[in-house]
Amino acid sequence: MSVPRALSERSDEELARLARFSADAQSELIGRFFGLIRYHAARFAGGSAADREDYLQEGLIALVYAIPLYEERPGKTFAAYAQTCIVHRMEDHARRERRSDVPDDELIAAMDAQGKLADPETPETILADKEAFAERRMRVMALLSDREWAVLETILDGLTYQETADKLGMTVKAVDSTMQRVRRKMRAVRDQEG
């Protein structure tokens, strides 16, 4: 009879599989990746302790979402997948924070002029939409390879196919083919929801 191995002796990939059913396995994974999350939180927040806590929370949320969505594939480790999820969520948070740097009175005046203060959406519906978007994004992330993510990120940053090819050391044709695969995968996620 074989003795079950301790969680601390298991690989990240094994823990990700187990964490779908075991809070202990999830805790072990969170413990392993907490240092990485703390590192990225400090990098994004700079010297602000309050911002660092916000980024730390975003990173933990990203990791918790990443665990059940991770799919084992040759050459795609859980560590690489988790880091991608964590960094992307922190980047999203940084973008949201930059957009919200408008002074409140200016923001209220602008929203009032656009008629957005009378918007019937409640905080609950807005949060539900954001959660649905986050879940969709995580499903897409789980489907894309590291190379597909790299290409998609550069395109979303506003680079042309030629600039993306130059930056990533690819041909324009390879960038185009990669983006076609990305679009197919994104459509598949959308179609599954419908």
C-alpha positions as CSV (number, residue, x, y, z in Angstrom):
1,M,0.0,0.0,0.0
2,S,1.4,3.4,-1.0
3,V,1.5,6.3,1.5
4,P,-0.2,9.4,0.1
5,R,2.3,12.2,-0.5
6,A,2.1,15.4,1.5
7,L,0.7,18.4,-0.4
8,S,4.0,20.2,0.0
9,E,5.7,17.4,-2.0
10,R,3.3,17.7,-5.0
11,S,3.8,19.7,-8.2
12,D,2.0,22.9,-8.9
13,E,0.0,21.1,-11.6
14,E,-1.0,18.3,-9.2
15,L,-2.1,20.9,-6.6
16,A,-4.1,22.8,-9.2
17,R,-6.0,19.5,-10.0
18,L,-6.6,18.8,-6.4
19,A,-7.5,22.3,-5.5
20,R,-10.7,22.0,-7.4
21,F,-11.9,19.8,-4.6
22,S,-9.6,20.5,-1.7
23,A,-9.3,23.7,0.2
24,D,-6.0,22.4,1.7
25,A,-4.5,22.0,-1.8
26,Q,-5.7,25.5,-2.7
27,S,-4.1,26.9,0.4
28,E,-0.9,25.2,-0.5
29,L,-0.9,26.8,-3.9
30,I,-1.7,30.2,-2.6
31,G,1.2,29.8,-0.1
32,R,3.5,28.9,-2.9
33,F,2.5,31.8,-5.1
34,F,2.1,34.5,-2.4
35,G,5.7,35.7,-2.8
36,L,5.2,36.1,-6.5
37,I,2.0,38.0,-5.9
38,R,3.7,40.2,-3.3
39,Y,6.6,40.9,-5.7
40,H,4.2,42.0,-8.5
41,A,2.0,44.0,-6.1
42,A,5.1,46.0,-5.0
43,R,6.2,46.5,-8.5
44,F,2.8,47.9,-9.6
45,A,2.1,49.9,-6.5
46,G,5.5,51.7,-6.1
47,G,5.9,53.1,-2.6
48,S,2.2,53.2,-1.6
49,A,1.3,50.7,1.1
50,A,-2.5,51.1,0.4
51,D,-2.0,50.5,-3.3
52,R,0.2,47.5,-2.6
53,E,-2.7,46.0,-0.6
54,D,-5.1,46.6,-3.5
55,Y,-2.7,44.9,-5.9
56,L,-2.1,42.1,-3.5
57,Q,-5.8,41.4,-3.4
58,E,-6.1,41.6,-7.1
59,G,-3.3,39.1,-7.5
60,L,-4.9,36.7,-5.0
61,I,-8.2,36.9,-6.8
62,A,-6.5,36.2,-10.1
63,L,-4.8,33.1,-8.6
64,V,-8.0,31.8,-7.1
65,Y,-9.7,32.2,-10.5
66,A,-6.8,30.6,-12.3
67,I,-6.8,27.4,-10.3
68,P,-10.0,25.8,-11.7
69,L,-9.4,27.2,-15.2
70,Y,-5.9,25.8,-15.6
71,E,-5.7,23.0,-18.2
72,E,-2.6,20.9,-18.3
73,R,-0.9,21.0,-21.7
74,P,2.6,20.0,-22.7
75,G,5.0,23.0,-22.2
76,K,2.4,25.1,-20.3
77,T,3.1,25.0,-16.6
78,F,0.7,26.1,-13.9
79,A,3.4,28.6,-12.7
80,A,3.5,30.3,-16.1
81,Y,-0.2,30.4,-16.4
82,A,-0.7,31.7,-12.9
83,Q,1.8,34.5,-13.3
84,T,0.2,35.5,-16.6
85,C,-3.2,35.7,-14.8
86,I,-1.8,37.6,-11.9
87,V,0.0,40.2,-14.0
88,H,-2.9,40.7,-16.4
89,R,-5.3,41.3,-13.5
90,M,-2.9,43.8,-11.9
91,E,-2.5,45.6,-15.3
92,D,-6.3,45.8,-15.6
93,H,-6.4,47.2,-12.1
94,A,-3.8,49.8,-13.0
95,R,-5.7,50.8,-16.0
96,R,-8.9,51.2,-14.0
97,E,-7.1,53.3,-11.4
98,R,-5.6,55.6,-14.1
99,R,-9.1,56.1,-15.5
100,S,-10.5,56.9,-12.0
101,D,-7.9,59.6,-11.3
102,V,-10.4,62.3,-12.5
103,P,-11.5,64.6,-9.6
104,D,-15.0,63.6,-8.3
105,D,-16.6,67.0,-9.1
106,E,-15.4,66.9,-12.7
107,L,-16.5,63.3,-13.1
108,I,-20.0,64.1,-11.7
109,A,-20.3,67.1,-14.0
110,A,-19.2,65.1,-17.0
111,M,-21.6,62.2,-16.2
112,D,-24.5,64.5,-15.5
113,A,-23.9,66.2,-18.9
114,Q,-24.0,62.8,-20.6
115,G,-27.1,61.7,-18.7
116,K,-25.2,58.9,-17.0
117,L,-26.3,59.8,-13.5
118,A,-29.8,58.7,-14.3
119,D,-28.6,55.4,-15.5
120,P,-30.8,52.6,-14.1
121,E,-27.9,50.3,-13.5
122,T,-27.4,49.4,-9.9
123,P,-24.0,48.7,-8.3
124,E,-25.1,45.0,-8.2
125,T,-25.6,44.8,-12.0
126,I,-22.4,46.7,-12.7
127,L,-20.5,44.3,-10.4
128,A,-22.2,41.3,-12.1
129,D,-21.1,42.5,-15.5
130,K,-17.5,43.0,-14.3
131,E,-17.5,39.5,-12.8
132,A,-18.9,38.0,-16.0
133,F,-16.2,39.9,-18.0
134,A,-13.5,38.6,-15.6
135,E,-14.7,35.0,-15.9
136,R,-14.8,35.3,-19.7
137,R,-11.3,36.7,-19.7
138,M,-10.1,33.9,-17.5
139,R,-11.7,31.3,-19.8
140,V,-10.0,32.9,-22.8
141,M,-6.7,33.0,-20.9
142,A,-6.9,29.3,-20.2
143,L,-7.3,28.6,-23.9
144,L,-4.5,30.7,-25.2
145,S,-0.8,29.7,-25.4
146,D,1.9,31.9,-24.1
147,R,2.8,33.0,-27.6
148,E,-0.9,33.8,-28.4
149,W,-1.1,35.9,-25.3
150,A,2.1,37.8,-26.2
151,V,0.7,38.6,-29.6
152,L,-2.7,39.6,-28.3
153,E,-1.2,41.9,-25.7
154,T,0.9,43.8,-28.2
155,I,-2.1,44.2,-30.6
156,L,-4.2,45.4,-27.7
157,D,-1.5,47.9,-26.8
158,G,-2.0,49.4,-30.2
159,L,0.9,47.9,-32.1
160,T,0.4,47.0,-35.8
161,Y,1.0,43.5,-37.1
162,Q,4.4,44.6,-38.4
163,E,5.4,46.2,-35.1
164,T,4.2,43.1,-33.2
165,A,6.2,40.9,-35.6
166,D,9.3,43.1,-35.0
167,K,8.9,43.2,-31.3
168,L,8.3,39.4,-30.9
169,G,10.7,38.2,-33.6
170,M,8.0,36.8,-35.8
171,T,6.9,37.3,-39.4
172,V,3.8,39.3,-40.1
173,K,2.2,36.2,-41.5
174,A,2.8,34.4,-38.2
175,V,1.3,37.3,-36.3
176,D,-1.8,37.1,-38.6
177,S,-2.1,33.4,-38.2
178,T,-1.8,33.7,-34.4
179,M,-4.5,36.4,-34.3
180,Q,-6.8,34.2,-36.4
181,R,-6.4,31.4,-33.8
182,V,-7.0,33.9,-30.9
183,R,-10.2,35.1,-32.6
184,R,-11.4,31.5,-33.1
185,K,-10.8,30.7,-29.4
186,M,-12.5,33.9,-28.2
187,R,-15.5,33.2,-30.4
188,A,-15.7,29.7,-29.0
189,V,-15.8,31.1,-25.4
190,R,-18.5,33.6,-26.5
191,D,-20.5,30.8,-28.2
192,Q,-20.3,28.6,-25.1
193,E,-21.9,31.4,-23.0
194,G,-24.8,32.0,-25.5
